[in-house]
């Protein structure tokens, strides 16, 4: 339920409505606008009062049920786009960001070389995997904490905030000490204990869509994070598994448009994992910008042929520079500017 208070409602009015909401077994979340205050009522309407009777309170203008299962991420809860602050960088709104870096951090030299290269071409955040969820147990699994140390060195050298994946609840505290943004990967998109543990850090969370996840399931995973008190969520479309084998996955461009319409959260796209092949990354990146995405995740490696993971989908630094040059005019046509 969404309760909209009348213009001019004071703190006493807000408290009276909040107390009534709580009395009926709901949690009240207050959104203070320039002119109006909105109270989002979170609870299971199958087990609680519907709250529609609160329309009789003199300070209440309207009581509107939210029919969707996801509440806190919905446009009904918050009409304006959410803009996150990541180490001084505004994510969402009219700013477009590109997160770039290797699939896996491998050596200090490789990590620093890549960070400096992507920064020089316009990337505003640096990504790299220290913990790697691989399909095969025989593939490179990441360096763990030494990899996190390399990421920290890259941030110290370039000033780029770090985005890196966390795979298990028991690793959350460790990864949060190094990362500016915690990434929840596709294989863990519905790992509820991990979502809760990541939310508890208070860090921004980049949530990838599951391998075969429905959009509703993706948004409900974001809802789990918000319910645990952390609304700093970036949604990331990374392609889903379909019958088509021309690319590794099928990039669902429609998911970007749906997510932007249904939610107030920033939406990024990862064309590297969608394509699974380097020659398709730039075309998919252009499409993502045109569809209204707020940012991109791009994998870049100084020598992809020697990469320990996903070499075939990683761009060389000069190819990344080309990608940035090609998306810039589309970003501007979409009324955005590349983040700085």
HELIX and SHEET records of a PDB file:
HELIX    1   1 UNK A   11  UNK A   23  1                                  13    
HELIX    2   2 UNK A   52  UNK A   56  5                                   5    
HELIX    3   3 UNK A  108  UNK A  121  1                                  14    
HELIX    4   4 UNK A  145  UNK A  158  1                                  14    
HELIX    5   5 UNK A  169  UNK A  171  5                                   3    
HELIX    6   6 UNK A  172  UNK A  178  1                                   7    
HELIX    7   7 UNK A  186  UNK A  188  5                                   3    
HELIX    8   8 UNK A  192  UNK A  200  1                                   9    
HELIX    9   9 UNK A  215  UNK A  227  1                                  13    
HELIX   10  10 UNK A  253  UNK A  262  1                                  10    
HELIX   11  11 UNK A  271  UNK A  275  1                                   5    
HELIX   12  12 UNK A  278  UNK A  280  5                                   3    
HELIX   13  13 UNK A  281  UNK A  291  1                                  11    
HELIX   14  14 UNK A  304  UNK A  306  5                                   3    
HELIX   15  15 UNK A  311  UNK A  313  5                                   3    
HELIX   16  16 UNK A  317  UNK A  333  1                                  17    
SHEET    1   A 4 UNK A  27  UNK A  32  0                                        
SHEET    2   A 4 UNK A  37  UNK A  42 -1                                        
SHEET    3   A 4 UNK A   2  UNK A   5 -1                                        
SHEET    4   A 4 UNK A  60  UNK A  64 -1                                        
SHEET    1   B 2 UNK A  84  UNK A  86  0                                        
SHEET    2   B 2 UNK A  89  UNK A  91 -1                                        
SHEET    1   C 9 UNK A 337  UNK A 338  0                                        
SHEET    2   C 9 UNK A  95  UNK A 101  1                                        
SHEET    3   C 9 UNK A 125  UNK A 127  1                                        
SHEET    4   C 9 UNK A 161  UNK A 165  1                                        
SHEET    5   C 9 UNK A 181  UNK A 184  1                                        
SHEET    6   C 9 UNK A 204  UNK A 208  1                                        
SHEET    7   C 9 UNK A 233  UNK A 237  1                                        
SHEET    8   C 9 UNK A 266  UNK A 269  1                                        
SHEET    9   C 9 UNK A 295  UNK A 299  1                                        
END                                                                             
